[in-house]
């Protein structure tokens, strides 16, 4: 059983910063990939950023240069530092993790945390 717990969402003004965190807990041998996705009202969930266990990082073009993803392997936690936030960044942000547990691999999602950027 694996659970992802997110925190850090909130309401900010355009141009300000916000940092999200997501901690994975449960039966975890390793986490291959951790990442963030977001879903705005009326839109499909979209990719934001991912980081692997070897610290290989990818970003969506829309956030590249503004967002920074990082992870603390000892804490099984992934972070998303969001700078220069724009109103179009407003969405529910979901944590994702690919977890190896007891010889099995599973893709897990957090409950989502609301990020609202006002102009």
C-alpha positions in Angstrom: 0.0 0.0 0.0 1.4 3.4 -1.1 0.0 6.8 -0.2 1.1 10.2 -1.6 0.4 13.2 0.6 0.6 16.6 -1.0 0.9 20.0 0.6 1.8 23.6 -0.3 -1.1 24.7 -2.5 -2.7 28.0 -2.1 -3.6 31.4 -3.6 -0.9 33.8 -4.8 -0.5 36.8 -6.9 0.9 36.7 -10.4 4.7 36.8 -10.3 4.9 35.3 -6.8 6.2 31.9 -5.9 4.9 28.8 -4.3 6.4 25.4 -3.4 4.6 22.1 -3.4 5.7 19.0 -1.7 4.6 15.4 -1.9 5.7 12.6 0.4 5.2 8.9 -0.5 4.7 6.4 2.3 3.9 2.8 2.6 5.5 -0.4 1.2 8.2 1.2 -0.9 11.4 -0.4 -2.1 12.2 2.3 -4.6 10.6 5.1 -6.5 11.7 5.2 -10.1 10.0 8.4 -11.1 8.2 11.2 -9.3 6.5 14.0 -10.9 3.8 16.6 -11.1 0.8 17.0 -13.3 -2.0 19.6 -13.3 -5.5 20.0 -14.4 -7.3 23.3 -14.9 -11.1 23.5 -14.9 -12.6 22.2 -18.1 -9.2 20.8 -19.3 -7.5 17.5 -19.3 -4.7 16.7 -16.9 -1.4 17.8 -18.3 2.2 17.0 -17.6 4.3 19.5 -15.6 7.6 17.9 -14.6 9.2 14.6 -13.6 12.4 13.5 -11.9 13.9 10.0 -11.9 15.8 8.1 -9.2 18.9 9.1 -11.1 17.9 12.8 -11.0 17.0 12.9 -14.7 14.6 15.8 -15.1 12.1 16.9 -17.7 9.8 19.9 -17.8 6.8 20.9 -19.8 7.7 23.8 -22.1 5.1 25.9 -20.4 6.9 25.8 -17.1 10.6 25.5 -18.2 12.7 28.2 -16.6 10.1 29.0 -14.0 9.5 25.7 -12.1 12.1 23.5 -10.4 11.5 19.9 -9.5 13.6 18.1 -6.9 13.4 15.1 -4.7 14.7 13.9 -1.4 15.2 10.1 -1.7 15.6 9.6 2.0 12.2 11.1 2.6 10.6 9.7 -0.5 9.5 13.3 -1.2 9.2 15.3 -4.4 9.1 19.1 -4.5 8.0 21.6 -7.1 9.2 25.1 -6.7 7.1 27.4 -8.8 8.4 30.9 -9.5 7.0 33.7 -11.6 3.6 32.2 -11.4 1.0 33.2 -14.0 -2.7 33.0 -14.0 -2.6 30.2 -16.5 -0.7 28.1 -13.9 -4.0 28.0 -12.0 -4.9 24.3 -11.6 -5.2 21.4 -9.3 -1.7 20.0 -9.1 -1.3 16.2 -8.7 1.7 14.3 -7.4 2.6 11.1 -9.2 5.1 8.3 -8.4 6.2 5.1 -10.0 6.8 2.8 -7.1 8.5 -0.5 -6.8 7.1 -2.5 -4.0 7.5 -6.2 -3.2 8.5 -7.0 -6.7 5.6 -5.1 -8.2 5.5 -1.8 -9.9 2.6 0.7 -9.5 1.7 4.2 -10.6 0.3 6.2 -7.8 -1.4 9.6 -7.6 -1.9 12.1 -4.8 -5.2 13.7 -4.0 -4.3 17.0 -5.7 -3.7 20.4 -4.3 -5.2 23.6 -5.6 -3.0 26.4 -6.9 -4.6 29.6 -7.8 -2.8 32.5 -9.3 -4.6 35.8 -9.4 -3.7 38.7 -11.7 
